[in-house]
Amino acid sequence: MEFSEEQNTQRFFGDGEYNLSYNGKEGEEAAKELKSEIEQDRLEAYEKYMPIGSIVSIDGEQKLMIIGYKSKNGDVESDYLACQFPFGIDMTHGAIAFNHEMIKKVYDLGYINAQGKYYRSQLSDQQKPEINGPRL
């Protein structure tokens, strides 16, 4: 089934009217609260344990994508496990372990949600992370 551009616009955007509701607030008040919460989440992510999918550099040039936490190689434990971006892990490109303080540049933060925040808080508390955090 094919749709015209006008039909697609209507299907995906409706009439263009919407009302934002967040935490019991409406409209601009809801938008301000949501924006504030998102900004706070982003600031906290820079402190320790950035979200999975974050793109960083530890040498100022090569981009790495965070794919895991608390990597252990023998007796050495690292904060992060990453792969080279955009290559990923393949026969030529392996995983790289590094610590938070080695990050020189952040290109992009990974996806932030309640479950990820909960998991990273478990890591920060030096506990064995529970995988049964909040469900979305």
N, C-alpha and C positions, 0 to 999 in steps of 0.2 A: 504494500500500500504506500503510495507516495502522497506527500503533503506539500502544499504550496508554502512559500516563506511566511506568508501571513498566518496560515494554519499552524505552522510550527511555532511561531511567536506566541500565538494564543495558547497552544498546548503547554509550552514550557513557562510562560510568564503570566498567563491569565490576562486579566484586565490591567495589570500593573499596580493594582491597589493591594496593599497588605498592611497588617497591623502587627508590629513586633511586641511580643509579650515575654518577659523574662523575670523570674523570681517575684511574681506577683505585681510587677510594674509594667506599664504600657508605654509605647511610643518612644519619644526621645529619652525619657528617664530610663527605660529598659535598655536602650542602645548605649547610654553612658555607662551603666552598671556592667553590661556585657563587655564593652571595650576595656574598662578598667580591670576586669577579671582576666581578660586575655593578656593585657599588658603585664599584669602581675605574674601570670603563668610563664610568660616569655622571660621575664627577669629572673625568676627562680631557676629556670632551665640553664642559665649561664653559670650558676653557682657551682653545681656539681651534678654529674650524671645527666648529660644532655639526652634528649629523646632519641630513640632508634630512628634512623633515617636522616639524622642531622649530617650536614656536609661541613667538614672542618679541614684545616691544614695544620700540620705540626711543624712543617719546615717553611711555611709561607708561600709554597708553590703547589705541591701535589695535593689534590683534593682527595679526602677520605670520607667514606660514608659509614657512620656508626651502625654496627649490626649486632652488638652484644655488650654485656657488662661483665666485670670481674673475671677477666681471662686469666688462666693460670698455666704457666709453662714451667714445669719443675717446681722450684721454690719461689719463683718470681710471679707475683700477682699484679695484674694491670687493671686500671679502671675500665678501659674500653677494648673492644675488639672491632676492627674496621676492615673494610675492603677498599681498594682503589676505585675512585669514581671517575668515569662511568663504567669501568670494566667489570666490577664485581669480582667474584672468585672463579677462576678457571685454571687451566693447566699452566698458564703463564703468570697469573696474578694471584698471590696467596693472601692470607689474612695478616693484619698488622695489629699488634697490641701496643697500647700507649696509655699514659696517665693524663688526667685532666689538666694538670699544670703545664703540659707540653703543648697544648692548643695555642697556636699563634693567631689564627684567624677563623672566624665562623662565617660561612657562606650562607647557610640556611639551617633553620631548626626543623627537626622532624615533627611529626604529628603529635599534638599534645591533647590527651583526654584524661578522664578521671582514673581509668585503670592504669595508664602509664605513669601518672603522677603518684599513685599509690605504690606501685612497684618500685619506682625510683626512690620514694621515701623509705622503703624497706632497705634498699641498698645503702642509703645515707646513714641509717641508724645502725649500720654494721651487723644487721641481722641476716639470717638466711632468708632470702626473699620468699614470701608466700605467693603462690600463683593464683590463689583464690581470693583476689581482691575484688573491688566493685565490678559488677557486670553491667555492660551497656546493652 
